[in-house]
Structure formats: C-alpha cells, structure tokens
Amino acid sequence: MLSPRQSSALLIQKYYETFNRGDREDFLALLTDDVAHDINQGGCEFGKETFRAFLQRMDRCYKEQVVELVTMASEDGKRGAAEFYIEGEYLSTDEGLPPATGQRYRLRVGAFFEIENGLVKRITNYYNLQEWLRQVGAA
C-alpha cells in the first residue's frame, strides 16, 4: 500500500504523463469538479469545464511536452509540487501575445498542487514570461 506522499507524487506524475499524451479526457478526470487553476501571471479560474476551455486554447496555440519532471509531495499527501522543463512550439497567435510563427522554446516551470481525495483540487503554475518572450523573439 502506498503512503499518502507516494500516492500524491504518483498523481502528479500521472497528471504530466497524461498531459504529454494529449489525452484531455483522462487529464480532466484527474481534477476535482471545482478545481482552481492559478494561471502564470494571470488570474485564477475555477471548475473543470473552465479548465477544459483553457486546454482547448492551449492546444490551439501551443504544442508542448513536459520533460525532466521531478515531483514532490508532503507527508500527508495534501500538497505537492513539480519542477520540469516545458519544450514547446508556438503554433497560433495567443490573445495579447506576439505573433506565432512556429517559434520553439524551452522553459523551466514550477507547479504547486493541492490534492483532495486522490484528485487535483488546485494547480498553480510559474514560469518566466520574459524568458518565453525572448525565446519567441518578442523581447
């Protein structure tokens, strides 16, 4: 039997494996219905359907893969974190951002999780937007 820490670390690993596979329904099944999503340098959005819309926009504008993933979790399994690189291609211009021309990028990302009943209840992502802008030729 896995400890709460091990279960949560495995959940976070599965979260990113599912993201990399592009299986959005399996990905969304890992979230609570009222999931909170803290967007990098943006607001907080709530709910699985809102997260689905976010993923649709991301899939339209970006092709991304998580690599070099490291996961961590608290002893009680209620909190977790991940550090990784996102390797991507900017496919279609995202609102408020520079024009997309297929630029490639690689960024270090930190993510923080709140876990409830074996599902992701909150996800907070952080990366360096200025570095992304530099890599896509806008800074």
N, CA, C and O atoms as CSV, one atom per row, in Angstrom:
chain,resi,resn,atom,element,x,y,z
A,1,MET,N,N,0.843,-1.188,0.000
A,1,MET,CA,C,0.000,0.000,0.000
A,1,MET,C,C,0.889,1.253,0.000
A,1,MET,O,O,1.885,1.327,0.719
A,2,LEU,N,N,0.503,2.221,-0.817
A,2,LEU,CA,C,1.279,3.447,-0.928
A,2,LEU,C,C,0.944,4.413,0.208
A,2,LEU,O,O,-0.191,4.455,0.682
A,3,SER,N,N,1.929,5.177,0.634
A,3,SER,CA,C,1.697,6.230,1.616
A,3,SER,C,C,0.992,7.400,0.919
A,3,SER,O,O,1.001,7.484,-0.309
A,4,PRO,N,N,0.380,8.305,1.701
A,4,PRO,CA,C,-0.232,9.493,1.087
A,4,PRO,C,C,0.779,10.288,0.247
A,4,PRO,O,O,0.434,10.788,-0.824
A,5,ARG,N,N,2.009,10.404,0.722
A,5,ARG,CA,C,3.050,11.120,-0.030
A,5,ARG,C,C,3.286,10.441,-1.382
A,5,ARG,O,O,3.316,11.103,-2.420
A,6,GLN,N,N,3.454,9.119,-1.362
A,6,GLN,CA,C,3.708,8.384,-2.604
A,6,GLN,C,C,2.523,8.493,-3.564
A,6,GLN,O,O,2.715,8.688,-4.764
A,7,SER,N,N,1.320,8.371,-3.051
A,7,SER,CA,C,0.120,8.462,-3.896
A,7,SER,C,C,0.020,9.824,-4.570
A,7,SER,O,O,-0.301,9.912,-5.755
A,8,SER,N,N,0.295,10.880,-3.820
A,8,SER,CA,C,0.204,12.223,-4.392
A,8,SER,C,C,1.316,12.475,-5.405
A,8,SER,O,O,1.076,13.088,-6.446
A,9,ALA,N,N,2.523,12.010,-5.114
A,9,ALA,CA,C,3.621,12.166,-6.081
A,9,ALA,C,C,3.299,11.413,-7.375
A,9,ALA,O,O,3.586,11.903,-8.467
A,10,LEU,N,N,2.709,10.232,-7.253
A,10,LEU,CA,C,2.310,9.470,-8.447
A,10,LEU,C,C,1.178,10.156,-9.203
A,10,LEU,O,O,1.159,10.126,-10.433
A,11,LEU,N,N,0.232,10.773,-8.493
A,11,LEU,CA,C,-0.842,11.519,-9.140
A,11,LEU,C,C,-0.263,12.665,-9.980
A,11,LEU,O,O,-0.685,12.885,-11.115
A,12,ILE,N,N,0.691,13.381,-9.419
A,12,ILE,CA,C,1.301,14.498,-10.148
A,12,ILE,C,C,2.054,13.977,-11.372
A,12,ILE,O,O,1.990,14.577,-12.445
A,13,GLN,N,N,2.759,12.872,-11.212
A,13,GLN,CA,C,3.453,12.272,-12.349
A,13,GLN,C,C,2.450,11.875,-13.429
A,13,GLN,O,O,2.680,12.131,-14.611
A,14,LYS,N,N,1.346,11.255,-13.037
A,14,LYS,CA,C,0.312,10.846,-13.997
A,14,LYS,C,C,-0.299,12.071,-14.680
A,14,LYS,O,O,-0.604,12.025,-15.872
A,15,TYR,N,N,-0.478,13.158,-13.941
A,15,TYR,CA,C,-1.007,14.419,-14.475
A,15,TYR,C,C,-0.175,14.850,-15.685
A,15,TYR,O,O,-0.720,15.200,-16.732
A,16,TYR,N,N,1.143,14.820,-15.527
A,16,TYR,CA,C,2.001,15.261,-16.634
A,16,TYR,C,C,2.156,14.212,-17.728
A,16,TYR,O,O,2.284,14.565,-18.900
A,17,GLU,N,N,2.146,12.947,-17.375
A,17,GLU,CA,C,2.185,11.902,-18.405
A,17,GLU,C,C,0.943,11.992,-19.294
A,17,GLU,O,O,1.028,11.857,-20.515
A,18,THR,N,N,-0.205,12.221,-18.664
A,18,THR,CA,C,-1.456,12.343,-19.408
A,18,THR,C,C,-1.438,13.609,-20.266
A,18,THR,O,O,-1.902,13.595,-21.406
A,19,PHE,N,N,-0.904,14.700,-19.719
A,19,PHE,CA,C,-0.748,15.935,-20.492
A,19,PHE,C,C,0.098,15.665,-21.735
A,19,PHE,O,O,-0.279,16.050,-22.842
A,20,ASN,N,N,1.229,15.009,-21.553
A,20,ASN,CA,C,2.127,14.735,-22.686
A,20,ASN,C,C,1.468,13.868,-23.754
A,20,ASN,O,O,1.729,14.051,-24.943
A,21,ARG,N,N,0.622,12.930,-23.348
A,21,ARG,CA,C,-0.077,12.065,-24.310
A,21,ARG,C,C,-1.149,12.818,-25.081
A,21,ARG,O,O,-1.575,12.373,-26.147
A,22,GLY,N,N,-1.588,13.955,-24.552
A,22,GLY,CA,C,-2.632,14.726,-25.211
A,22,GLY,C,C,-4.031,14.171,-24.994
A,22,GLY,O,O,-4.970,14.561,-25.689
A,23,ASP,N,N,-4.176,13.270,-24.042
A,23,ASP,CA,C,-5.484,12.685,-23.754
A,23,ASP,C,C,-6.203,13.588,-22.756
A,23,ASP,O,O,-6.076,13.417,-21.544
A,24,ARG,N,N,-6.950,14.542,-23.276
A,24,ARG,CA,C,-7.546,15.565,-22.427
A,24,ARG,C,C,-8.643,15.026,-21.511
A,24,ARG,O,O,-8.806,15.535,-20.402
A,25,GLU,N,N,-9.393,14.022,-21.933
A,25,GLU,CA,C,-10.433,13.479,-21.054
A,25,GLU,C,C,-9.820,12.750,-19.861
A,25,GLU,O,O,-10.294,12.912,-18.737
A,26,ASP,N,N,-8.780,11.954,-20.082
A,26,ASP,CA,C,-8.077,11.311,-18.963
A,26,ASP,C,C,-7.433,12.363,-18.070
A,26,ASP,O,O,-7.417,12.222,-16.848
A,27,PHE,N,N,-6.904,13.416,-18.682
A,27,PHE,CA,C,-6.284,14.506,-17.929
A,27,PHE,C,C,-7.321,15.169,-17.024
A,27,PHE,O,O,-7.079,15.349,-15.830
A,28,LEU,N,N,-8.467,15.531,-17.585
A,28,LEU,CA,C,-9.511,16.197,-16.803
A,28,LEU,C,C,-10.073,15.300,-15.709
A,28,LEU,O,O,-10.548,15.798,-14.688
A,29,ALA,N,N,-10.026,13.982,-15.908
A,29,ALA,CA,C,-10.513,13.042,-14.892
A,29,ALA,C,C,-9.650,13.069,-13.632
A,29,ALA,O,O,-10.070,12.559,-12.593
A,30,LEU,N,N,-8.464,13.647,-13.703
A,30,LEU,CA,C,-7.575,13.746,-12.542
A,30,LEU,C,C,-7.882,14.967,-11.674
A,30,LEU,O,O,-7.243,15.171,-10.641
A,31,LEU,N,N,-8.860,15.781,-12.089
A,31,LEU,CA,C,-9.180,17.033,-11.406
A,31,LEU,C,C,-10.510,16.936,-10.661
A,31,LEU,O,O,-11.412,16.208,-11.077
A,32,THR,N,N,-10.625,17.677,-9.552
A,32,THR,CA,C,-11.923,17.809,-8.901
A,32,THR,C,C,-12.821,18.665,-9.787
A,32,THR,O,O,-12.325,19.427,-10.617
A,33,ASP,N,N,-14.130,18.547,-9.619
A,33,ASP,CA,C,-15.055,19.353,-10.426
A,33,ASP,C,C,-14.878,20.840,-10.201
A,33,ASP,O,O,-15.111,21.640,-11.107
A,34,ASP,N,N,-14.460,21.222,-8.981
A,34,ASP,CA,C,-14.294,22.640,-8.642
A,34,ASP,C,C,-12.825,23.067,-8.628
A,34,ASP,O,O,-12.454,23.988,-7.900
A,35,VAL,N,N,-11.990,22.404,-9.429
A,35,VAL,CA,C,-10.560,22.682,-9.459
A,35,VAL,C,C,-10.291,24.189,-9.603
A,35,VAL,O,O,-10.981,24.892,-10.342
A,36,ALA,N,N,-9.279,24.657,-8.883
A,36,ALA,CA,C,-8.809,26.034,-9.009
A,36,ALA,C,C,-7.517,26.003,-9.820
A,36,ALA,O,O,-6.609,25.224,-9.530
A,37,HIS,N,N,-7.446,26.861,-10.840
A,37,HIS,CA,C,-6.282,26.909,-11.722
A,37,HIS,C,C,-5.703,28.314,-11.681
A,37,HIS,O,O,-6.266,29.246,-12.257
A,38,ASP,N,N,-4.571,28.459,-10.994
A,38,ASP,CA,C,-3.857,29.732,-10.935
A,38,ASP,C,C,-2.956,29.812,-12.159
A,38,ASP,O,O,-1.985,29.065,-12.276
A,39,ILE,N,N,-3.282,30.715,-13.062
A,39,ILE,CA,C,-2.558,30.855,-14.317
A,39,ILE,C,C,-1.328,31.729,-14.098
A,39,ILE,O,O,-1.394,32.740,-13.398
A,40,ASN,N,N,-0.209,31.337,-14.696
A,40,ASN,CA,C,1.024,32.115,-14.561
A,40,ASN,C,C,0.776,33.579,-14.910
A,40,ASN,O,O,0.284,33.891,-15.994
A,41,GLN,N,N,1.114,34.460,-13.995
A,41,GLN,CA,C,0.995,35.902,-14.159
A,41,GLN,C,C,-0.404,36.306,-14.615
A,41,GLN,O,O,-0.572,37.268,-15.363
A,42,GLY,N,N,-1.402,35.557,-14.154
A,42,GLY,CA,C,-2.784,35.845,-14.521
A,42,GLY,C,C,-3.682,35.620,-13.333
A,42,GLY,O,O,-3.238,35.644,-12.185
A,43,GLY,N,N,-4.933,35.403,-13.613
A,43,GLY,CA,C,-5.916,35.215,-12.563
A,43,GLY,C,C,-6.063,33.768,-12.162
A,43,GLY,O,O,-5.249,32.909,-12.502
A,44,CYS,N,N,-7.133,33.530,-11.426
A,44,CYS,CA,C,-7.473,32.174,-11.000
A,44,CYS,C,C,-8.815,31.829,-11.629
A,44,CYS,O,O,-9.773,32.597,-11.551
A,45,GLU,N,N,-8.862,30.658,-12.254
A,45,GLU,CA,C,-10.098,30.175,-12.862
A,45,GLU,C,C,-10.577,28.951,-12.086
A,45,GLU,O,O,-9.770,28.221,-11.509
A,46,PHE,N,N,-11.876,28.731,-12.072
A,46,PHE,CA,C,-12.455,27.653,-11.279
A,46,PHE,C,C,-13.306,26.729,-12.143
A,46,PHE,O,O,-14.017,27.173,-13.044
A,47,GLY,N,N,-13.218,25.446,-11.849
A,47,GLY,CA,C,-14.086,24.459,-12.463
A,47,GLY,C,C,-13.446,23.692,-13.599
A,47,GLY,O,O,-12.613,24.209,-14.344
A,48,LYS,N,N,-13.862,22.443,-13.706
A,48,LYS,CA,C,-13.321,21.545,-14.718
A,48,LYS,C,C,-13.647,22.019,-16.137
A,48,LYS,O,O,-12.810,21.906,-17.033
A,49,GLU,N,N,-14.859,22.549,-16.348
A,49,GLU,CA,C,-15.230,22.998,-17.694
A,49,GLU,C,C,-14.424,24.224,-18.111
A,49,GLU,O,O,-14.069,24.359,-19.282
A,50,THR,N,N,-14.136,25.110,-17.175
A,50,THR,CA,C,-13.280,26.266,-17.467
A,50,THR,C,C,-11.870,25.798,-17.800
A,50,THR,O,O,-11.223,26.349,-18.691
A,51,PHE,N,N,-11.396,24.788,-17.090
A,51,PHE,CA,C,-10.072,24.220,-17.368
A,51,PHE,C,C,-10.069,23.572,-18.754
A,51,PHE,O,O,-9.079,23.668,-19.479
A,52,ARG,N,N,-11.163,22.917,-19.125
A,52,ARG,CA,C,-11.275,22.320,-20.452
A,52,ARG,C,C,-11.108,23.401,-21.535
A,52,ARG,O,O,-10.387,23.195,-22.511
A,53,ALA,N,N,-11.770,24.538,-21.359
A,53,ALA,CA,C,-11.658,25.641,-22.326
A,53,ALA,C,C,-10.225,26.164,-22.379
A,53,ALA,O,O,-9.720,26.477,-23.457
A,54,PHE,N,N,-9.572,26.261,-21.235
A,54,PHE,CA,C,-8.167,26.675,-21.191
A,54,PHE,C,C,-7.309,25.707,-21.995
A,54,PHE,O,O,-6.471,26.136,-22.788
A,55,LEU,N,N,-7.508,24.411,-21.801
A,55,LEU,CA,C,-6.736,23.406,-22.540
A,55,LEU,C,C,-6.984,23.497,-24.045
A,55,LEU,O,O,-6.058,23.320,-24.837
A,56,GLN,N,N,-8.213,23.769,-24.441
A,56,GLN,CA,C,-8.518,23.897,-25.870
A,56,GLN,C,C,-7.753,25.064,-26.480
A,56,GLN,O,O,-7.218,24.946,-27.582
A,57,ARG,N,N,-7.699,26.193,-25.770
A,57,ARG,CA,C,-6.925,27.349,-26.254
A,57,ARG,C,C,-5.444,27.006,-26.315
A,57,ARG,O,O,-4.765,27.315,-27.294
A,58,MET,N,N,-4.952,26.367,-25.266
A,58,MET,CA,C,-3.538,25.993,-25.244
A,58,MET,C,C,-3.203,25.043,-26.398
A,58,MET,O,O,-2.179,25.209,-27.062
A,59,ASP,N,N,-4.058,24.056,-26.634
A,59,ASP,CA,C,-3.805,23.099,-27.712
A,59,ASP,C,C,-3.845,23.768,-29.087
A,59,ASP,O,O,-3.136,23.349,-30.002
A,60,ARG,N,N,-4.665,24.798,-29.232
A,60,ARG,CA,C,-4.734,25.528,-30.495
A,60,ARG,C,C,-3.460,26.368,-30.720
A,60,ARG,O,O,-2.975,26.483,-31.846
A,61,CYS,N,N,-2.938,26.940,-29.652
A,61,CYS,CA,C,-1.835,27.896,-29.779
A,61,CYS,C,C,-0.451,27.290,-29.561
A,61,CYS,O,O,0.536,27.830,-30.060
A,62,TYR,N,N,-0.359,26.196,-28.838
A,62,TYR,CA,C,0.940,25.652,-28.436
A,62,TYR,C,C,0.971,24.135,-28.587
A,62,TYR,O,O,-0.040,23.456,-28.406
A,63,LYS,N,N,2.122,23.632,-28.914
A,63,LYS,CA,C,2.384,22.185,-28.868
A,63,LYS,C,C,3.484,22.017,-27.832
A,63,LYS,O,O,4.612,22.454,-28.056
A,64,GLU,N,N,3.172,21.384,-26.686
A,64,GLU,CA,C,4.116,21.341,-25.571
A,64,GLU,C,C,4.284,19.931,-25.019
A,64,GLU,O,O,3.377,19.100,-25.071
A,65,GLN,N,N,5.478,19.697,-24.491
A,65,GLN,CA,C,5.804,18.448,-23.799
A,65,GLN,C,C,6.553,18.784,-22.517
A,65,GLN,O,O,7.415,19.662,-22.501
A,66,VAL,N,N,6.218,18.083,-21.454
A,66,VAL,CA,C,6.922,18.197,-20.178
A,66,VAL,C,C,8.078,17.206,-20.199
A,66,VAL,O,O,7.889,16.027,-20.496
A,67,VAL,N,N,9.287,17.698,-19.878
A,67,VAL,CA,C,10.469,16.839,-19.817
A,67,VAL,C,C,11.219,17.104,-18.518
A,67,VAL,O,O,11.059,18.155,-17.897
A,68,GLU,N,N,12.037,16.138,-18.118
A,68,GLU,CA,C,12.865,16.240,-16.903
A,68,GLU,C,C,12.011,16.529,-15.668
A,68,GLU,O,O,12.347,17.397,-14.863
A,69,LEU,N,N,10.922,15.808,-15.530
A,69,LEU,CA,C,9.958,16.004,-14.452
A,69,LEU,C,C,10.491,15.471,-13.126
A,69,LEU,O,O,11.008,14.356,-13.051
A,70,VAL,N,N,10.355,16.286,-12.083
A,70,VAL,CA,C,10.625,15.887,-10.705
A,70,VAL,C,C,9.379,16.242,-9.902
A,70,VAL,O,O,8.900,17.374,-9.968
A,71,THR,N,N,8.846,15.273,-9.138
A,71,THR,CA,C,7.662,15.527,-8.326
A,71,THR,C,C,7.996,15.388,-6.847
A,71,THR,O,O,8.909,14.657,-6.463
A,72,MET,N,N,7.239,16.104,-6.032
A,72,MET,CA,C,7.402,16.081,-4.586
A,72,MET,C,C,6.020,16.162,-3.951
A,72,MET,O,O,5.088,16.695,-4.553
A,73,ALA,N,N,5.888,15.640,-2.749
A,73,ALA,CA,C,4.611,15.726,-2.034
A,73,ALA,C,C,4.863,15.785,-0.537
A,73,ALA,O,O,5.866,15.280,-0.033
A,74,SER,N,N,3.925,16.413,0.157
A,74,SER,CA,C,4.004,16.488,1.612
A,74,SER,C,C,3.720,15.112,2.214
A,74,SER,O,O,3.158,14.238,1.554
A,75,GLU,N,N,4.108,14.938,3.444
A,75,GLU,CA,C,3.916,13.656,4.137
A,75,GLU,C,C,2.454,13.230,4.147
A,75,GLU,O,O,2.144,12.053,3.964
A,76,ASP,N,N,1.548,14.202,4.365
A,76,ASP,CA,C,0.123,13.873,4.427
A,76,ASP,C,C,-0.528,13.768,3.041
A,76,ASP,O,O,-1.700,13.405,2.936
A,77,GLY,N,N,0.223,14.083,1.980
A,77,GLY,CA,C,-0.274,13.960,0.616
A,77,GLY,C,C,-1.228,15.056,0.175
A,77,GLY,O,O,-1.793,14.971,-0.915
A,78,LYS,N,N,-1.421,16.083,0.992
A,78,LYS,CA,C,-2.376,17.141,0.648
A,78,LYS,C,C,-1.786,18.222,-0.242
A,78,LYS,O,O,-2.524,18.993,-0.857
A,79,ARG,N,N,-0.477,18.283,-0.316
A,79,ARG,CA,C,0.200,19.281,-1.151
A,79,ARG,C,C,1.290,18.575,-1.946
A,79,ARG,O,O,1.876,17.585,-1.508
A,80,GLY,N,N,1.537,19.120,-3.128
A,80,GLY,CA,C,2.586,18.565,-3.963
A,80,GLY,C,C,3.187,19.647,-4.828
A,80,GLY,O,O,2.674,20.763,-4.909
A,81,ALA,N,N,4.285,19.294,-5.475
A,81,ALA,CA,C,4.965,20.240,-6.359
A,81,ALA,C,C,5.669,19.468,-7.464
A,81,ALA,O,O,5.929,18.270,-7.355
A,82,ALA,N,N,5.962,20.190,-8.517
A,82,ALA,CA,C,6.712,19.608,-9.628
A,82,ALA,C,C,7.634,20.673,-10.194
A,82,ALA,O,O,7.309,21.861,-10.209
A,83,GLU,N,N,8.788,20.222,-10.656
A,83,GLU,CA,C,9.695,21.074,-11.405
A,83,GLU,C,C,10.006,20.337,-12.690
A,83,GLU,O,O,10.227,19.126,-12.683
A,84,PHE,N,N,10.024,21.071,-13.797
A,84,PHE,CA,C,10.256,20.444,-15.088
A,84,PHE,C,C,10.606,21.510,-16.110
A,84,PHE,O,O,10.584,22.706,-15.821
A,85,TYR,N,N,10.922,21.058,-17.292
A,85,TYR,CA,C,11.058,21.948,-18.441
A,85,TYR,C,C,9.869,21.699,-19.345
A,85,TYR,O,O,9.411,20.568,-19.508
A,86,ILE,N,N,9.381,22.778,-19.927
A,86,ILE,CA,C,8.372,22.652,-20.965
A,86,ILE,C,C,9.068,22.952,-22.283
A,86,ILE,O,O,9.666,24.013,-22.455
A,87,GLU,N,N,8.984,22.016,-23.201
A,87,GLU,CA,C,9.528,22.220,-24.542
A,87,GLU,C,C,8.342,22.398,-25.457
A,87,GLU,O,O,7.444,21.556,-25.498
A,88,GLY,N,N,8.338,23.508,-26.202
A,88,GLY,CA,C,7.152,23.788,-26.979
A,88,GLY,C,C,7.412,24.468,-28.295
A,88,GLY,O,O,8.526,24.867,-28.633
A,89,GLU,N,N,6.308,24.576,-29.025
A,89,GLU,CA,C,6.275,25.282,-30.295
A,89,GLU,C,C,5.041,26.176,-30.279
A,89,GLU,O,O,3.937,25.727,-29.968
A,90,TYR,N,N,5.243,27.440,-30.618
A,90,TYR,CA,C,4.179,28.438,-30.626
A,90,TYR,C,C,3.497,28.377,-31.997
A,90,TYR,O,O,4.032,28.876,-32.987
A,91,LEU,N,N,2.310,27.760,-32.043
A,91,LEU,CA,C,1.653,27.411,-33.307
A,91,LEU,C,C,0.745,28.493,-33.873
A,91,LEU,O,O,0.742,28.742,-35.079
A,92,SER,N,N,-0.024,29.134,-33.002
A,92,SER,CA,C,-1.042,30.091,-33.427
A,92,SER,C,C,-1.051,31.230,-32.416
A,92,SER,O,O,-0.960,30.995,-31.211
A,93,THR,N,N,-1.159,32.455,-32.901
A,93,THR,CA,C,-1.066,33.619,-32.022
A,93,THR,C,C,-2.110,33.568,-30.917
A,93,THR,O,O,-3.306,33.426,-31.169
A,94,ASP,N,N,-1.622,33.688,-29.675
A,94,ASP,CA,C,-2.474,33.711,-28.490
A,94,ASP,C,C,-2.807,35.173,-28.191
A,94,ASP,O,O,-1.967,36.057,-28.365
A,95,GLU,N,N,-4.032,35.418,-27.744
A,95,GLU,CA,C,-4.510,36.768,-27.480
A,95,GLU,C,C,-3.572,37.527,-26.540
A,95,GLU,O,O,-3.210,37.039,-25.469
A,96,GLY,N,N,-3.184,38.746,-26.973
A,96,GLY,CA,C,-2.340,39.605,-26.156
A,96,GLY,C,C,-0.865,39.268,-26.204
A,96,GLY,O,O,-0.064,39.895,-25.510
A,97,LEU,N,N,-0.492,38.283,-27.017
A,97,LEU,CA,C,0.911,37.868,-27.110
A,97,LEU,C,C,1.420,38.103,-28.531
A,97,LEU,O,O,0.624,38.335,-29.441
A,98,PRO,N,N,2.737,38.046,-28.728
A,98,PRO,CA,C,3.299,38.304,-30.057
A,98,PRO,C,C,2.813,37.293,-31.098
A,98,PRO,O,O,2.312,36.226,-30.743
A,99,PRO,N,N,2.960,37.624,-32.365
A,99,PRO,CA,C,2.546,36.711,-33.433
A,99,PRO,C,C,3.304,35.385,-33.381
A,99,PRO,O,O,4.501,35.341,-33.100
A,100,ALA,N,N,2.577,34.319,-33.656
A,100,ALA,CA,C,3.166,32.978,-33.691
A,100,ALA,C,C,3.648,32.676,-35.097
A,100,ALA,O,O,2.947,32.910,-36.082
A,101,THR,N,N,4.874,32.145,-35.166
A,101,THR,CA,C,5.437,31.728,-36.456
A,101,THR,C,C,6.125,30.376,-36.321
A,101,THR,O,O,7.061,30.062,-37.057
A,102,GLY,N,N,5.644,29.579,-35.363
A,102,GLY,CA,C,6.258,28.267,-35.151
A,102,GLY,C,C,7.514,28.311,-34.298
A,102,GLY,O,O,8.311,27.373,-34.320
A,103,GLN,N,N,7.699,29.391,-33.545
A,103,GLN,CA,C,8.883,29.517,-32.695
A,103,GLN,C,C,8.934,28.388,-31.669
A,103,GLN,O,O,7.908,27.981,-31.125
A,104,ARG,N,N,10.134,27.892,-31.417
A,104,ARG,CA,C,10.348,26.857,-30.399
A,104,ARG,C,C,10.881,27.510,-29.126
A,104,ARG,O,O,11.548,28.543,-29.167
A,105,TYR,N,N,10.568,26.880,-27.998
A,105,TYR,CA,C,11.017,27.403,-26.715
A,105,TYR,C,C,11.216,26.266,-25.723
A,105,TYR,O,O,10.695,25.163,-25.885
A,106,ARG,N,N,11.986,26.581,-24.697
A,106,ARG,CA,C,12.248,25.647,-23.587
A,106,ARG,C,C,12.337,26.486,-22.322
A,106,ARG,O,O,13.186,27.369,-22.202
A,107,LEU,N,N,11.444,26.196,-21.378
A,107,LEU,CA,C,11.363,26.972,-20.139
A,107,LEU,C,C,11.337,26.070,-18.927
A,107,LEU,O,O,10.765,24.980,-18.959
A,108,ARG,N,N,11.963,26.533,-17.854
A,108,ARG,CA,C,11.838,25.860,-16.557
A,108,ARG,C,C,10.506,26.289,-15.955
A,108,ARG,O,O,10.146,27.465,-15.999
A,109,VAL,N,N,9.773,25.324,-15.390
A,109,VAL,CA,C,8.458,25.585,-14.814
A,109,VAL,C,C,8.399,24.994,-13.414
A,109,VAL,O,O,8.946,23.922,-13.153
A,110,GLY,N,N,7.733,25.704,-12.524
A,110,GLY,CA,C,7.405,25.188,-11.202
A,110,GLY,C,C,5.899,25.115,-11.086
A,110,GLY,O,O,5.200,26.020,-11.542
A,111,ALA,N,N,5.390,24.066,-10.489
A,111,ALA,CA,C,3.948,23.903,-10.317
A,111,ALA,C,C,3.666,23.426,-8.896
A,111,ALA,O,O,4.418,22.636,-8.324
A,112,PHE,N,N,2.578,23.919,-8.350
A,112,PHE,CA,C,2.180,23.581,-6.986
A,112,PHE,C,C,0.760,23.054,-7.001
A,112,PHE,O,O,-0.100,23.572,-7.713
A,113,PHE,N,N,0.520,22.019,-6.208
A,113,PHE,CA,C,-0.741,21.314,-6.225
A,113,PHE,C,C,-1.349,21.246,-4.835
A,113,PHE,O,O,-0.641,21.157,-3.832
A,114,GLU,N,N,-2.677,21.292,-4.795
A,114,GLU,CA,C,-3.441,20.904,-3.617
A,114,GLU,C,C,-4.209,19.658,-4.049
A,114,GLU,O,O,-4.826,19.632,-5.114
A,115,ILE,N,N,-4.163,18.630,-3.210
A,115,ILE,CA,C,-4.746,17.337,-3.562
A,115,ILE,C,C,-5.813,16.972,-2.542
A,115,ILE,O,O,-5.614,17.094,-1.333
A,116,GLU,N,N,-6.953,16.519,-3.062
A,116,GLU,CA,C,-8.075,16.146,-2.197
A,116,GLU,C,C,-8.703,14.855,-2.733
A,116,GLU,O,O,-9.091,14.784,-3.899
A,117,ASN,N,N,-8.797,13.856,-1.888
A,117,ASN,CA,C,-9.411,12.574,-2.262
A,117,ASN,C,C,-8.820,11.982,-3.538
A,117,ASN,O,O,-9.540,11.437,-4.375
A,118,GLY,N,N,-7.505,12.095,-3.674
A,118,GLY,CA,C,-6.816,11.496,-4.805
A,118,GLY,C,C,-6.938,12.246,-6.114
A,118,GLY,O,O,-6.597,11.707,-7.166
A,119,LEU,N,N,-7.428,13.504,-6.070
A,119,LEU,CA,C,-7.579,14.326,-7.267
A,119,LEU,C,C,-6.930,15.687,-7.056
A,119,LEU,O,O,-6.744,16.131,-5.923
A,120,VAL,N,N,-6.592,16.338,-8.155
A,120,VAL,CA,C,-6.008,17.681,-8.098
A,120,VAL,C,C,-7.135,18.683,-7.855
A,120,VAL,O,O,-8.071,18.792,-8.647
A,121,LYS,N,N,-7.028,19.411,-6.746
A,121,LYS,CA,C,-8.012,20.434,-6.387
A,121,LYS,C,C,-7.530,21.832,-6.777
A,121,LYS,O,O,-8.340,22.713,-7.066
A,122,ARG,N,N,-6.217,22.032,-6.785
A,122,ARG,CA,C,-5.644,23.326,-7.186
A,122,ARG,C,C,-4.333,23.070,-7.886
A,122,ARG,O,O,-3.543,22.225,-7.463
A,123,ILE,N,N,-4.099,23.811,-8.973
A,123,ILE,CA,C,-2.822,23.784,-9.675
A,123,ILE,C,C,-2.388,25.234,-9.917
A,123,ILE,O,O,-3.148,26.051,-10.437
A,124,THR,N,N,-1.160,25.522,-9.528
A,124,THR,CA,C,-0.573,26.843,-9.717
A,124,THR,C,C,0.712,26.668,-10.498
A,124,THR,O,O,1.603,25.929,-10.079
A,125,ASN,N,N,0.812,27.348,-11.636
A,125,ASN,CA,C,1.998,27.243,-12.494
A,125,ASN,C,C,2.791,28.537,-12.493
A,125,ASN,O,O,2.224,29.629,-12.492
A,126,TYR,N,N,4.115,28.400,-12.493
A,126,TYR,CA,C,5.007,29.555,-12.579
A,126,TYR,C,C,6.107,29.282,-13.590
A,126,TYR,O,O,6.747,28.231,-13.571
A,127,TYR,N,N,6.311,30.251,-14.471
A,127,TYR,CA,C,7.454,30.242,-15.383
A,127,TYR,C,C,7.802,31.684,-15.681
A,127,TYR,O,O,7.041,32.592,-15.347
A,128,ASN,N,N,8.941,31.900,-16.303
A,128,ASN,CA,C,9.443,33.234,-16.579
A,128,ASN,C,C,8.895,33.712,-17.923
A,128,ASN,O,O,9.413,33.337,-18.975
A,129,LEU,N,N,7.847,34.539,-17.887
A,129,LEU,CA,C,7.220,35.033,-19.109
A,129,LEU,C,C,8.199,35.850,-19.948
A,129,LEU,O,O,8.184,35.759,-21.176
A,130,GLN,N,N,9.047,36.643,-19.302
A,130,GLN,CA,C,10.022,37.443,-20.060
A,130,GLN,C,C,10.985,36.550,-20.836
A,130,GLN,O,O,11.380,36.885,-21.953
A,131,GLU,N,N,11.358,35.430,-20.255
A,131,GLU,CA,C,12.229,34.489,-20.956
A,131,GLU,C,C,11.496,33.844,-22.135
A,131,GLU,O,O,12.086,33.638,-23.196
A,132,TRP,N,N,10.215,33.527,-21.953
A,132,TRP,CA,C,9.440,32.992,-23.065
A,132,TRP,C,C,9.368,34.023,-24.192
A,132,TRP,O,O,9.571,33.685,-25.358
A,133,LEU,N,N,9.079,35.277,-23.846
A,133,LEU,CA,C,9.025,36.333,-24.859
A,133,LEU,C,C,10.350,36.483,-25.585
A,133,LEU,O,O,10.365,36.687,-26.799
A,134,ARG,N,N,11.461,36.386,-24.869
A,134,ARG,CA,C,12.773,36.461,-25.501
A,134,ARG,C,C,12.964,35.298,-26.482
A,134,ARG,O,O,13.462,35.483,-27.593
A,135,GLN,N,N,12.565,34.116,-26.056
A,135,GLN,CA,C,12.756,32.938,-26.909
A,135,GLN,C,C,11.883,32.960,-28.155
A,135,GLN,O,O,12.272,32.405,-29.182
A,136,VAL,N,N,10.718,33.586,-28.090
A,136,VAL,CA,C,9.882,33.654,-29.293
A,136,VAL,C,C,10.151,34.931,-30.090
A,136,VAL,O,O,9.446,35.233,-31.053
A,137,GLY,N,N,11.186,35.681,-29.673
A,137,GLY,CA,C,11.637,36.829,-30.452
A,137,GLY,C,C,10.860,38.107,-30.214
A,137,GLY,O,O,10.837,38.982,-31.079
A,138,ALA,N,N,10.224,38.236,-29.060
A,138,ALA,CA,C,9.410,39.431,-28.800
A,138,ALA,C,C,10.024,40.363,-27.766
A,138,ALA,O,O,9.497,41.449,-27.521
A,139,ALA,N,N,11.126,39.953,-27.159
A,139,ALA,CA,C,11.730,40.809,-26.109
A,139,ALA,C,C,13.130,41.202,-26.496
A,139,ALA,O,O,13.799,41.916,-25.750
